[in-house]
């Protein structure tokens, strides 16, 4: 018995330094400091360190140090990462219900976005991610996506025809641009070199991304199409998360919810500034393209095989119901 007890004591002595050396919590984002994912990630790190009184530390791996967004998701699922802040588009194949968020022209403004994503529908979507191997913690924000290109001012959907457009690695986003008559080229972030090479002549992203990555230097025309609301999903590896003591789980979830809320407001406050900067930088801007001409063509995406699965369709319908559509 004594021997047994001494083994236990010995093991616990060995385990203590091991636990202490387990290292900081790893969190990956694809973008560089100052980008919207990073604002959320850094705020989360600060808040968690503070709320845990220094016992929970976070290391943010940015600028694609852990791979592109799809690679980050695979690593998170495999337990090579603890947390991520990743654009909803990258979840398209792995968790197709996320298509509900990125359905074109579903959201018109932030009031609608908050009502749905911070309400029951958004919570259901986050909870559903567990089936795909993630704990969905919160929605942060990339913003409303807008179209840029080098060929012509895009005033209505017909102007998009024939554009070689870089899209996220998402079936929905690929189908969207194909439906509009463009030639979509799925490519992971970053895309500055791809644009500079001339292999594509167009891309679409929120104003903050266009400005922070200075895409104005490789793109001439900007149309404020606001065609897709681009969320970031803050997610955790379930095994890592559940292994935390309950109190730490709460601290992590709380810090992420607060960081995401902070980041959403920060992002929205910056939008006018980004637009002004892009104007000043000389982009030719179509502020009021005929969005209805786009929506008219993209609405039918819900009748394509992308929404064949009842679960995906139900999620889209839940979003539409929450918007009274
Ligand atoms: O923030 O790949 C993309 O276009 C995404 O918007 C990316 O997250 C940039």
Boltz pocket constraint, residues with backbone or C-beta under 6 A from the ligand:
constraints:
  - pocket:
      binder: B
      contacts: [[A, 31], [A, 87], [A, 142], [A, 168], [A, 187], [A, 188], [A, 189], [A, 204], [A, 205], [A, 206], [A, 209], [A, 230]]
      max_distance: 6.0
